[in-house]
Amino acid sequence: MDSFLQVNSGNNLLGSPTSACIPDDVSSICPLITPSPPTNALVNPLPESQDADEYNISNELVCKLQQIKSGNKEDDSTSSNSSNLAEPACVQLLNHKNNSSSFPFIINDDENITQESNGKSQPLQLTFRNPPDNYFFMSWNWPLIRKISLWTFLAGLAAMVALVVAMIYSLPKVCNPQVEWYQGRVFYEVFPASFYDTNNGMTGDFRGISKNADYIVALGVSVVRLNSIFDTPRYPEDYKNVTSLVNIAKPLGNTNDFESMVNHLKSKNLSVVLDLPVYPLVKELAFDKRNLVRNQSSEESQIDHLRASNQGDPIEEALLHWSRLGVRGFYLKALENLADEPNLGFYLRKWRRLIGFDRILIVSEAVLRKAPSEEVRDLVMNNVNLIDIKLEVEKGANEITKRIYNVENSTLFTKAGNPWIHWSVGDEDTKRLANRLPHGNSTLGALLLNLMLPGTPSIFYGDEISLRQIYDPHGDREDLKHVHQLTPMAWPNLKQRSFAWLHGEKTRVDFEQGGLISKMASLRSGSPSIYMNSVYKNEVNKANAEVKYSKQDLLVIQRWYPRRKSYVIVSNLGKHKIEADLSTLLYRGEVIVGPRPDSLPGTISFKEIVLWPGESVVIELE
């Protein structure tokens, strides 16, 4: 061993023994190969010793040791050594922990290396990180974990997609404006004593109305308005001579029958509105100035006091009584005869509070017309929900045009919160619609026109089938002439069309017209262009109906609503066939309803419009 070692006292120092055995290109990329022990010259360079002798390991010794190593392990690890020698020395140093024997200058992990720094010896600990196999999570079942994670992610993704689809599916198909239960709905006015009889030919009754609830629903009706049902000395001949506002006329049934009818209609989604005659029965009682409590400081305290004491006010008593039985609204009949009373506004507010804001009050337009001042008119409009306006279609297109124009430009459309219009073309006090019009089939055209007007339309029972009033050629019942318009309702499967209290010759009816009325009511309920009363935009309240053409008994009215389809009704209100060219106003559309029960839907051009007397056609514009 002595022959291989040399001691040099000079400062010339040979290169690293490893560098002598490794090719130049390899050694150039392995800056970690340093003399053993490492000097850590890059971090904390060792001071050069001036006195100590320096020892150099000759290149010959290093190469000899490499050859001896290769010879000892040639049989069992030839390929391994070849691989190690092929790798750079820096890679072998870091990756092969147990191959320290290949390099005699590598120190084991448990040995301490000392280096001198400023004349003092400092220990240097070489440590290596544990191999990955020793980490605790390496023993987990990672294939299973990956599968569970994948399926969890897919399940969450599918759940989110299903939630989004469900939300989209649950959205309303159309975003129509919200209205109250009475706004834009079709009312059906019934005189109970003439509707349907379950008493063997005597008079109609409440049970007869319940029995035919499906017929009313099929018409597309939402509200049933009952005419006079109150006790009189000879009901129904003198139905206007009311003696009480809470007692029911005996031929119609009793309170239990009435409540049962209301509940049955409610199960069919039909509301009940009741005509309440306030004049002349209650003129002296309800509007006696002595009933006011002058000592109260506010109007609300007056109302509370009157409610508690119930100072003989029959209207208040009736409103509370029928509200408890399920009635959802009241038509204050003949209230216009009390329009000049100074306390009208006060009592309207009191009645409004008594019934609650989920029930409605209806008055005739005559109340507004006869109001003595603007203040009274405002009080009426602030406390009622519907204003009844009669449309006299027998007067022709020009008169109807003026009527619609006057209504749309009246105070009813000054602000959005004003009452809606309640259109009617017939009621218990007027001649039958079929008798007022020149042709029997004109009733269908008149009702289609009524259903196309903005607001809440009303149909008098029997008009949907062109029911005519009692025909008494011999004049045997002159004493009943004032009730001839209250003709017993004709039913398809019922041969008897007269009651004991009112009878006459049978008249022709057309049951097929009811199908078109039902179709029109259905179209109205789904389209705001037709059922809306007005459009409120840019602080302007405007009726969404316009008379496009009115000449020679031909009337054309267009209905519209923002971002919705527009509709047009063309009506011949005259006595002769009309052919007209309206292409300068409108182009083309699709026939939706009319003009006859046997008419088929199809495209129509406004260049050639042909209508027979009394016909109306509803067209959806392109």
Secondary structure, DSSP 8 states (H G I E B T S, - for coil): -GGG-EEE-SS-----HHHHHS-HHHHTT-TT---SS---TTTS-----SSS-EEE--HHHHHHHHHHHHHHTTTT-HHHHHHHHHS-HHHHHHH-TT-GGGSTT---TT-EEEEEETTEEEEEE------GGGSGGGGS-HHHHHHHHHHHHHHHHHHHHHHHHHHHHHS-SS------TTSS--EEEE-GGGT--SSSSS---HHHHHHTHHHHHHTT--EEEE---B--TTTTTTTT--S-SSSB-GGG--HHHHHHHHHHHHHTT-EEEEEEE-TTTTHHHHT-GGGS-TT-SSHHHHHHHHHHH--S-HHHHHHHHHHHTT--EEEEETGGGGTT-TTHHHHHHHHHHHH-TTSEEEEEHHHHHH-SSHHHHHHHHHH-SEEEEE--GGG-HHHHHHHHHHHHTSGGGSSTTS-EEEEES--TTS--HHHHSSSTTHHHHHHHHHHHSSSEEEEETTGGGT----B-TT-TTGGGGGGTTS-----TT------SSS--B-----TTHHHHHHHHHHHHHH-HHHH-S-EEETTEEE-SEEEEEEETTEEEEEE--TTS--EEEEEE-SSS-EEE--TTT--EEEEEE-SSTT----EEETTSEEE-TT-EEEEEE-
